[in-house]
Amino acid sequence: MEHSDIYFNVLCSVDTRWLKLTPHDDLIYTHFRQDFPDLDVAYIKENEIKNNVNKAKWRAYCEKFKTIVEDYSFGTLMRADTNGDYSESNTILVPRVQFYAIEIARNREGLNNEVKKLFKCASKANMEERNHQTEIMA
């Protein structure tokens, strides 16, 4: 959960289109869009990515990164809806490389940039508090 909080705060503080999650982002994204060209990453329905047909497709995708991405199959929390934060109703457990594929797509396609508008994340709140304190002292 700590990693989820950190990642969410990063989303709130940068232009996600330029955010790099791994040294292999280009490769992960290219293969992802080749294998899943029509997947709408704005809202992931757990039953769609984990049904029998897509589960096999995702397994094959993930295996491509077995020797490339460290702990590629490690369970990782992912938000289902880009318009939500990490919560019990908006969190799915997925293999790490699946998280990377979907989040890299969300970042590059500008979908994660909406987080800044919707949520006041800790890092952004801290920056605003520091700026406010600086203004008071000036």
C-alpha positions in Angstrom: 0.0 0.0 0.0 2.9 2.3 0.7 4.0 2.0 -3.0 0.5 2.9 -4.1 0.5 6.1 -1.9 3.9 7.1 -3.3 2.9 6.5 -6.9 -0.4 8.4 -6.4 1.5 11.4 -5.0 3.8 11.3 -7.9 0.9 11.4 -10.3 -0.3 14.5 -8.5 2.9 16.3 -8.9 4.2 15.8 -12.4 3.1 15.8 -16.0 2.6 12.1 -16.3 3.1 12.1 -20.1 6.9 12.3 -19.4 6.9 10.0 -16.3 9.2 6.9 -16.6 8.3 3.9 -14.5 11.0 1.6 -15.7 14.0 1.6 -18.0 11.8 -0.5 -20.3 8.8 1.7 -20.7 9.0 2.0 -24.5 9.2 -1.8 -24.9 6.4 -2.5 -22.4 4.1 0.1 -24.1 4.9 -1.0 -27.6 4.1 -4.6 -26.9 1.0 -3.6 -24.8 -0.6 -1.7 -27.6 0.3 -4.4 -30.1 -1.3 -7.1 -28.0 -4.2 -4.9 -26.6 -4.8 -2.2 -29.2 -8.4 -1.5 -28.2 -8.2 -1.8 -24.4 -9.6 1.3 -22.8 -7.2 2.0 -20.0 -9.2 4.8 -18.4 -11.4 2.3 -16.7 -10.3 -1.3 -16.3 -13.0 -3.8 -15.5 -11.5 -6.6 -13.5 -13.8 -9.3 -15.0 -12.6 -8.3 -18.5 -8.9 -8.6 -17.8 -9.3 -11.7 -15.7 -11.8 -13.7 -17.8 -10.5 -17.0 -19.3 -9.8 -15.5 -22.8 -8.0 -12.4 -21.6 -6.3 -14.1 -18.7 -4.5 -16.3 -21.2 -3.6 -13.3 -23.4 -2.3 -11.4 -20.4 -0.3 -14.4 -19.2 1.4 -14.6 -22.6 2.1 -10.8 -22.5 3.6 -11.0 -19.0 5.9 -13.9 -19.9 7.6 -11.7 -22.6 9.0 -9.7 -19.7 10.0 -12.6 -17.4 13.8 -11.9 -17.9 13.4 -8.1 -18.5 11.3 -6.7 -15.6 12.4 -7.6 -12.1 9.6 -9.4 -10.1 7.4 -9.2 -13.3 4.7 -11.3 -11.8 4.7 -9.8 -8.3 1.2 -8.8 -7.1 0.7 -5.0 -7.4 -2.2 -2.8 -6.6 -3.7 -0.8 -9.5 -6.5 1.7 -9.7 -9.4 0.5 -11.9 -10.6 4.0 -12.7 -8.2 6.8 -13.5 -10.7 9.2 -12.0 -10.4 7.6 -8.6 -7.8 7.2 -6.0 -6.6 3.9 -4.3 -9.6 2.7 -2.4 -11.1 -0.7 -1.7 -13.7 -0.3 -4.4 -11.2 1.1 -7.0 -8.3 -1.3 -6.5 -7.4 -4.4 -8.5 -4.5 -6.8 -7.7 -2.5 -7.5 -10.9 1.0 -8.8 -11.9 3.6 -6.0 -11.8 4.2 -6.0 -15.5 0.5 -5.6 -16.2 0.4 -2.6 -13.8 3.3 -1.1 -15.7 1.7 -1.7 -19.1 -1.6 -0.1 -18.1 -0.1 2.7 -16.1 2.5 3.6 -18.8 -0.4 3.7 -21.3 -2.4 5.9 -19.0 0.6 8.2 -18.5 1.5 8.5 -22.2 -2.1 8.9 -23.3 -2.6 11.7 -20.7 -5.2 10.0 -18.6 -3.3 10.2 -15.3 -2.9 13.9 -15.6 -6.5 14.3 -14.5 -5.5 13.2 -11.0 -4.0 16.6 -10.2 -7.4 18.2 -10.9 -9.4 15.8 -8.9 -7.3 15.2 -5.8 -5.2 17.1 -3.4 -2.4 14.7 -2.9 0.1 14.8 0.0 3.0 16.1 -2.1 1.0 18.8 -3.7 -0.6 19.8 -0.4 2.9 20.0 1.2 4.1 22.2 -1.7 1.1 24.5 -1.3 1.6 24.7 2.5 5.3 25.6 2.0 4.4 28.3 -0.5 1.8 29.7 1.8 4.3 29.7 4.7 6.8 31.5 2.5 4.2 34.2 1.5 3.4 34.8 5.2 7.1 35.2 6.1 7.7 37.6 3.2 
